[in-house]
Structures are given as structure tokens and as C-alpha cells.
Amino acid sequence: MRTAIAAVCGLLSIQLCAANQPNSSASVAAAIVEVPSAALGRTVPIAVLLPATYPRSEKRYPVLYLLHGGGQDHTIFTTRPWFVDQAAHELIIVTPSAGESWYINSVSDPKARYEDFVVKDLVAYVDQHYRTVATRQGRAVAGVSMGGWGAMLLGLKHHQVFGAVGAMSAPFLISRQSPDMDMKSREQQGFGTPGTPERLERDPATVVDAISLESVPRLYLACGNQDLFVIDSRRFVERLTKRKIPYEYREVSPFGHSWDVWDDQIVNFIQIMSRVWRTDKR
């Protein structure tokens, strides 16, 4: 049931974004780039938004990796009315295409190594081809729905790569065994057999229980209080509180699993990170 609900939410996301077109009056636009991936054995399209000052500057910029949700692709954020306005901030935004991968190295499909693609291939490509702050402090990863789940997993597992995580409406319980889940689905097969080390290392809740406190990135979470996955966020925040891990959590009323939450919360996360990076002595 949870898998079916997630699919419906992905379709809803497409319908909501289709009604909003990019700001045609903006003087900047995202570039679509094909990134070669050793992990996937092919090229993968990404969208890159450079800051407005990039062409006339020699400085290095921090990078936000923005992960799309189910039923979406690398272009979804570029269609939002706020996206090109983010070029006013001193940061680079990168949005990769990841299909329905959940941003993991699939247990059932050895060719679907999306975790390796993002953490190894993509980060290396961006650092090589753009003037980036190529350190943990200069990188953040965030996303919506499936992408929020993926951002939290990647940010915690690879805390040496990412210094901050933004998880919006993340269905954290998707990787934990539940009676209402179809454990034979491709999605669940990708996470691995319940109780195995393979599945546990693909579960953000398990990872956050084990991570050392000094290694935890800056954490920002948000969810609509009418979201069918709000209980997922609440339970995850309880884990953070129990371990005394610092975080910021926003529950937005009266919205569900939609852009009504994501638009404002992504922009808010970008503003927070922009302030952090502006005052950080890199």
C-alpha cells in the first residue's frame, strides 16, 4: 500500500509542477549537462544553475545537490517559479536525474548504483568542471519526497562529503519492514531482505542511530502536517531528539505531500545555507 501511495504522490507532483512555467524574464537559466558515470555505465543528465556572479568572478562556490522525487526528473526544479531567482545567491545548484532509484545502490540490480553515481561520479564531475568549494563544508544535499529520503541517507552515510542535509516530506519508513508493504516489489527488493546488513545500511533511521555525534551534518527537515508521511518525519525527529542530535524541523499547516510545502521549504533551506556559507571562512 505504501508503495502505491508513493507512486500516486509522484504523479501528483508532476501534475502540480506542470502548471508552473519557468520565469521567462530571468536573465539566467539552468544548463543541461550529460555526466559520464562509471557506476551506471552511461551518461546521466543533470541541470546546473550557476550564480549570476559566476561568469565575471574567479571565486569558488559551494554546491547544493538537489534531489527530485518519484515520478520526476532533473528538470523538475527548473520549472518552479523560484528556481532561477536562486542565481542571486552565491552557490551552485545541481539537480541529477535518478529515475525511481531512491538514490541507493540497488541490492537486486547491480547495474543500478545510484548512490555511487551521486557521491562519487557526480560530485567529482562537478568539482572538476566548475569552480567549487570542494570540501564537506562546501556541499549540501537536499530533496523532496523520495529525494528527501535519499538526501538524508546520502548525507548521513557520506558525512565526509556533505556538510548539510535538507529532507522535505521524506517517507522515512519506506525502508523499514511493515505489514502493509509489498516486499516483492522492485522498490523493496532494491533495499534488500528485511533484517540483513544490506537493508540496514540503506535505512536512514538505522544510519542515524549509529553515526557519531561529531559526524552529523547540519539537519533541516520539513513536512506538511496533512502529509500521509508526516508520521515518518515525526518518528525520525524523535530519534534525533533521543540522541540529542541538533536539527531544525518545520511542520507546515494545512498542507500535504505537495509543492505547497516544497517550494517554500526548499527556498528557506537555500537561504539558510546561503547565510551559513556567506559567513563561513572557506
VENQUIFEN-V728978 format. One record per pair of residues at least 12 apart in sequence whose C-alpha atoms are under 10 Angstrom apart, sorted by the first residue. I is the first residue (numbers start at 1). J is the second residue. Records with the same first field share a line. If there is no record, write none. Layout:
BEGIN
I->J / J
END
This chain:
BEGIN
1->179 / 180 / 181 / 182
2->171 / 173 / 174 / 178 / 180 / 181 / 182 / 228 / 229
3->174 / 180 / 181 / 182 / 183 / 185 / 186 / 187 / 188
4->181 / 182
5->228 / 229
6->69 / 70 / 71 / 145 / 146 / 171 / 174 / 228 / 229 / 257
7->70 / 71 / 100
8->70 / 71
9->69 / 70 / 71 / 145 / 228 / 256 / 257 / 258
10->68 / 69 / 70 / 71 / 72 / 100 / 145 / 146 / 257 / 258
11->70 / 71 / 72
12->70 / 71 / 257 / 258 / 259
13->69 / 70 / 71 / 72 / 76 / 144 / 145 / 257 / 258 / 259
14->69 / 70 / 71 / 72 / 73 / 76
16->80 / 258 / 259 / 260
17->72 / 76 / 77 / 78 / 79 / 80 / 81 / 258 / 259
18->76 / 79 / 80
19->79 / 80
20->79 / 80 / 81
21->78 / 79 / 80 / 81
22->77 / 78 / 79 / 80 / 81 / 82 / 83 / 84
23->78 / 79 / 80 / 81 / 82 / 83 / 84 / 85
24->81 / 84
25->84
26->83 / 84 / 85 / 87
27->52 / 84 / 85 / 87
28->49 / 50 / 51 / 52 / 84 / 85 / 86 / 87 / 88
29->47 / 48 / 49 / 50 / 51 / 52 / 78 / 83 / 84 / 85 / 87
30->46 / 47 / 48 / 49 / 50 / 75 / 77 / 78 / 83 / 84 / 87 / 93 / 94 / 95
31->46 / 47 / 48 / 49 / 50 / 78 / 94
32->45 / 46 / 47 / 48 / 49 / 74 / 75 / 94 / 95 / 96
33->45 / 46 / 47 / 48 / 96
34->46 / 47 / 96
35->96 / 117 / 121 / 122 / 125 / 126
36->117 / 121 / 122 / 125
37->113 / 114 / 116 / 117 / 118 / 120 / 121 / 122 / 125
38->113 / 116 / 117 / 120 / 121
39->105 / 110 / 111 / 112 / 113 / 114 / 115 / 116 / 117 / 118 / 120 / 121
40->105 / 110 / 111 / 112 / 113 / 114 / 115 / 116 / 117 / 121
41->111 / 112 / 113 / 117
44->74 / 96 / 97 / 98 / 117 / 122
45->73 / 74 / 75 / 95 / 96 / 97 / 98
46->73 / 74 / 75 / 94 / 95 / 96 / 97 / 98 / 122
47->66 / 73 / 74 / 75 / 76 / 77 / 78 / 93 / 94 / 95 / 96 / 97
48->65 / 74 / 75 / 78 / 92 / 93 / 94 / 95 / 96 / 126
49->63 / 64 / 78 / 83 / 84 / 85 / 86 / 87 / 91 / 92 / 93 / 94 / 95
50->63 / 84 / 86 / 87 / 88 / 89 / 90 / 91 / 92 / 93 / 94 / 130
51->84 / 85 / 86 / 87 / 88 / 89 / 90 / 91 / 92 / 93
52->84 / 85 / 86 / 87 / 88 / 89 / 90 / 91 / 92
53->87 / 88 / 89 / 90 / 91
54->87 / 90 / 91 / 92 / 130 / 131
57->131
58->131
59->90 / 131 / 132 / 133
60->90 / 91 / 92 / 130 / 131 / 132 / 133 / 134 / 138 / 282
61->89 / 90 / 91 / 92 / 130 / 131 / 132 / 133 / 134 / 138 / 139 / 277 / 282
62->90 / 91 / 92 / 93 / 131 / 132 / 133 / 134 / 135 / 136 / 137 / 138 / 139 / 140 / 273 / 274 / 277 / 278 / 282
63->90 / 91 / 92 / 93 / 94 / 123 / 126 / 127 / 130 / 131 / 132 / 133 / 134 / 135 / 137 / 138 / 139 / 140 / 141 / 162 / 273 / 277
64->91 / 92 / 93 / 94 / 95 / 138 / 139 / 140 / 141 / 142 / 162 / 164 / 165 / 166 / 270 / 273 / 274
65->92 / 93 / 94 / 95 / 96 / 118 / 122 / 123 / 139 / 140 / 141 / 142 / 143 / 151 / 162 / 165 / 166
66->93 / 94 / 95 / 96 / 140 / 141 / 142 / 143 / 144 / 147 / 148 / 151 / 166 / 266
67->94 / 95 / 96 / 97 / 98 / 102 / 103 / 118 / 141 / 142 / 143 / 144 / 145 / 146 / 147 / 148 / 149 / 150 / 151 / 166 / 167
68->95 / 96 / 97 / 98 / 99 / 100 / 102 / 103 / 142 / 143 / 144 / 145 / 146 / 147 / 148 / 150 / 151
69->97 / 98 / 99 / 100 / 101 / 102 / 143 / 144 / 145 / 146 / 147 / 148 / 149 / 150 / 168 / 169 / 170
70->98 / 99 / 100 / 101 / 102 / 144 / 145 / 146 / 147
71->99 / 100 / 146
72->97 / 98 / 99 / 100 / 146 / 147
73->95 / 96 / 97 / 98 / 99 / 100
74->94 / 95 / 96 / 97 / 98 / 99
75->95 / 96 / 97
76->95 / 97
77->95 / 263 / 266
78->95
80->259 / 263
81->263
82->263 / 264 / 266 / 267
83->263 / 266 / 267
85->267
86->267 / 270 / 271 / 274
89->270 / 271 / 273 / 274 / 275 / 278
90->274 / 275 / 277 / 278
91->132 / 133 / 138 / 139 / 270 / 273 / 274 / 277 / 278
92->126 / 130 / 131 / 132 / 133 / 139
93->140 / 141 / 270
94->122 / 123 / 126 / 141
95->141 / 142 / 143
96->117 / 118 / 122
97->114 / 118
98->112 / 114 / 115 / 117 / 118 / 147
99->114
100->146 / 147 / 186 / 187
101->113 / 114 / 115 / 146 / 147 / 150 / 186 / 187 / 190
102->114 / 115 / 145 / 146 / 147 / 148 / 149 / 150 / 151 / 153 / 187 / 190 / 191 / 202
103->115 / 116 / 117 / 118 / 119 / 146 / 147 / 149 / 150 / 151 / 153 / 154 / 202
104->116 / 117 / 118 / 150 / 153 / 154 / 190 / 191 / 201 / 202 / 203
105->117 / 190 / 191 / 198 / 202
106->186 / 187 / 188 / 189 / 190 / 191 / 192 / 198 / 199 / 202
107->188 / 189 / 190 / 191 / 192 / 193 / 198 / 199 / 202
108->186 / 187 / 188 / 189 / 190 / 191 / 192 / 193
109->186 / 189 / 190
110->190
112->190
115->150 / 153 / 154 / 158 / 202
116->154
118->154
119->154 / 155 / 158 / 161 / 162
120->161
123->139 / 161
133->282
134->161 / 282
135->160 / 161 / 162 / 163 / 282
136->158 / 159 / 160 / 161 / 162 / 163 / 164 / 217
137->160 / 161 / 162 / 163 / 164 / 217 / 276 / 277 / 280 / 281 / 282
138->161 / 162 / 163 / 164 / 273 / 276 / 277 / 280 / 282
139->155 / 160 / 161 / 162 / 163 / 164 / 165 / 273 / 277
140->155 / 161 / 162 / 163 / 164 / 165 / 166 / 217 / 218 / 219 / 269 / 270 / 273
141->154 / 155 / 161 / 162 / 163 / 164 / 165 / 166 / 167
142->154 / 155 / 164 / 165 / 166 / 167 / 168 / 219 / 220 / 221 / 266 / 269 / 270
143->165 / 166 / 167 / 168 / 169 / 170 / 262 / 266
144->166 / 167 / 168 / 169 / 170 / 171 / 222 / 223 / 257 / 258 / 259 / 261 / 262 / 263 / 265 / 266
145->167 / 168 / 169 / 170 / 171 / 172 / 223 / 229 / 257 / 258 / 262
146->167 / 168 / 169 / 170 / 171 / 172 / 174
147->166 / 167 / 168 / 169 / 170 / 171
148->165 / 166 / 167 / 168 / 169 / 170 / 171 / 172 / 221 / 222
149->166 / 167 / 168 / 169 / 170 / 171 / 172 / 173 / 174 / 175 / 203 / 204
150->165 / 167 / 170 / 171 / 172 / 202 / 203 / 204
151->164 / 165 / 166 / 167 / 168 / 170 / 204
152->164 / 165 / 166 / 167 / 168 / 170 / 172 / 203 / 204 / 205 / 207 / 208 / 217 / 219 / 220 / 221
153->165 / 167 / 172 / 201 / 202 / 203 / 204 / 205 / 206 / 207 / 208
154->202 / 204 / 207
155->167 / 204 / 216 / 217 / 218 / 219
156->204 / 205 / 207 / 208 / 210 / 211 / 215 / 216 / 217 / 219
157->201 / 202 / 203 / 204 / 207 / 208 / 211 / 215 / 216
158->215 / 216 / 217
159->211 / 215 / 216 / 217 / 218
160->215 / 216 / 217
161->217
162->216 / 217 / 218
163->215 / 216 / 217 / 218 / 219
164->216 / 217 / 218 / 219 / 220 / 269 / 273
165->216 / 217 / 218 / 219 / 220 / 221 / 247 / 269 / 273
166->218 / 219 / 220 / 221 / 222 / 248 / 249 / 265 / 266 / 269 / 270 / 273
167->219 / 220 / 221 / 222 / 223 / 233 / 249 / 262 / 265 / 266 / 269
168->220 / 221 / 222 / 223 / 224 / 233 / 249 / 250 / 251 / 257 / 258 / 261 / 262 / 263 / 265 / 266 / 269
169->221 / 222 / 223 / 224 / 225 / 227 / 228 / 229 / 230 / 232 / 233 / 251 / 256 / 257 / 258 / 261 / 262
170->221 / 222 / 223 / 229 / 230 / 232 / 233 / 236 / 257
171->223 / 227 / 228 / 229 / 230 / 231 / 232 / 233 / 236
172->203 / 204 / 205 / 229 / 230 / 231 / 232 / 233 / 234 / 235 / 236
173->203 / 204 / 205 / 229 / 231 / 232 / 233 / 235 / 236
174->187 / 188 / 191 / 203 / 204 / 229 / 232
175->187 / 188 / 190 / 191 / 192 / 194 / 199 / 200 / 201 / 202 / 203 / 204 / 205 / 206
176->188 / 191 / 194 / 195 / 199 / 200 / 202 / 203 / 204 / 205 / 206
177->193 / 194 / 195 / 199
178->194
190->202
191->203
204->236
205->235 / 236 / 237 / 239 / 240
206->239
208->236 / 239 / 240 / 243 / 245
209->239 / 240 / 242 / 243
210->243
212->243 / 245
213->243 / 244 / 245 / 246
214->245
216->245 / 246 / 247
217->245 / 246 / 247
218->245 / 246 / 247 / 248 / 273
219->240 / 245 / 246 / 247 / 248 / 249
220->246 / 247 / 248 / 249 / 250 / 265 / 268 / 269 / 272
221->233 / 234 / 236 / 237 / 247 / 248 / 249 / 250 / 251 / 265 / 269
222->234 / 248 / 249 / 250 / 251 / 252 / 261 / 262 / 265 / 266 / 269
223->249 / 250 / 251 / 252 / 253 / 255 / 256 / 257 / 258 / 261 / 262 / 265
224->250 / 251 / 252 / 253 / 254 / 255 / 256 / 257 / 258 / 259 / 260 / 261 / 262
225->250 / 251 / 252 / 253 / 254 / 255 / 256 / 257 / 261
226->251 / 252 / 253 / 254 / 255 / 256 / 257
227->251 / 252 / 253 / 254 / 255 / 256 / 257 / 258 / 261
228->256 / 257
229->256 / 257
230->251 / 256 / 257
233->249 / 250 / 251
234->249 / 251
237->249
250->265
252->264 / 265
END
